[in-house]
Amino acid sequence: MSKREPIYKVIFLNQGQVYEMYAKQIYQSDLWGFLEVEEFVFGERTQVVVDPSEEKLKAQFEGVVRSFVPMHSIVRIDEVERLGTPKISEAKGGGNVMPFPVPMPEK
């Protein structure tokens, strides 16, 4: 029985949005304060229904070999058993915990 390759779900803040991505490699960068995320995983195109948010992410990260994400932007990292749907959603405030860094208000 072969050991399966781990898949990680990485949730991080980027410009007022919450990114939920899947990757095969995650490690601390040599650049101080950054996490390196490599080998992004997207769903296969075998489905008839296409998710527009996943397609947007796929286009945005097309050709990206490695992303350097600031550690203070990381919300959570989970090792998961199966691939979910990558997505972007708006960061919502209103709780009793303030995310760091706080997105700059629009003028």
C-alpha positions in Angstrom: 0.0 0.0 0.0 1.5 3.3 -1.0 1.3 6.4 1.2 -0.8 9.1 -0.3 0.7 12.5 -0.9 -0.7 15.1 1.6 -2.9 17.9 0.4 -3.1 21.1 2.4 -6.0 23.6 2.6 -4.5 27.1 3.1 -6.8 30.0 4.1 -5.3 33.5 4.0 -6.2 37.1 3.8 -5.3 39.1 0.7 -6.5 42.6 -0.1 -9.7 42.4 1.9 -10.6 38.9 0.6 -10.3 35.4 2.1 -8.5 32.9 -0.2 -9.1 29.2 0.3 -6.5 27.3 -1.7 -5.2 23.7 -1.9 -1.6 22.9 -2.3 0.8 19.9 -2.1 3.8 21.8 -0.6 3.9 24.3 2.2 7.0 25.4 4.2 8.6 28.3 5.9 10.4 30.5 3.5 14.0 31.7 3.6 12.4 35.2 3.3 11.8 36.1 6.9 8.1 36.2 7.8 6.8 34.4 4.7 5.3 31.0 4.1 6.0 29.3 0.7 3.0 27.6 -1.0 3.8 25.4 -4.1 2.0 23.0 -6.4 -1.5 24.5 -6.2 -4.2 21.9 -6.8 -7.4 22.6 -8.6 -10.4 20.3 -9.4 -10.3 18.4 -12.6 -12.4 19.6 -15.6 -14.4 16.4 -15.7 -17.4 18.1 -14.2 -20.2 19.5 -16.4 -20.8 22.4 -14.0 -18.0 24.9 -13.8 -17.5 26.9 -10.7 -16.7 30.6 -11.7 -14.8 31.4 -8.5 -12.5 28.4 -9.0 -12.0 29.4 -12.6 -11.0 32.9 -11.5 -8.5 31.5 -9.0 -7.1 29.1 -11.6 -6.6 32.0 -14.1 -5.1 34.2 -11.4 -2.5 31.5 -10.3 -1.8 30.2 -13.9 1.9 30.0 -14.4 2.7 30.6 -10.7 5.4 28.2 -9.5 5.5 29.4 -5.9 3.6 32.0 -3.8 5.1 33.8 -0.8 2.3 34.5 1.7 3.1 36.7 4.7 2.7 34.6 7.9 0.5 37.3 9.5 -2.0 36.8 6.6 -2.5 33.1 7.3 -5.8 32.3 8.9 -5.5 28.5 9.0 -3.7 25.5 7.4 -5.3 22.0 7.4 -4.0 18.7 6.0 -7.1 17.3 4.3 -8.0 13.9 3.0 -9.7 15.1 -0.2 -9.6 18.1 -2.4 -12.3 20.7 -1.9 -13.2 23.7 -4.0 -10.8 26.6 -4.0 -12.6 29.9 -3.5 -12.4 33.6 -2.8 -14.8 35.3 -0.4 -15.1 38.7 1.1 -13.6 39.2 4.6 -16.3 39.9 7.0 -15.8 41.9 10.2 -18.1 42.3 13.1 -16.7 39.7 15.4 -14.9 40.3 18.6 -11.6 39.3 17.0 -10.0 41.8 14.6 -8.0 40.3 11.7 -4.4 41.4 11.4 -3.5 43.3 9.1 -6.7 45.4 8.8 -7.5 46.2 5.2 -7.2 49.9 4.4 -10.6 51.7 4.1 -11.4 52.9 0.6 -11.5 56.6 0.2 
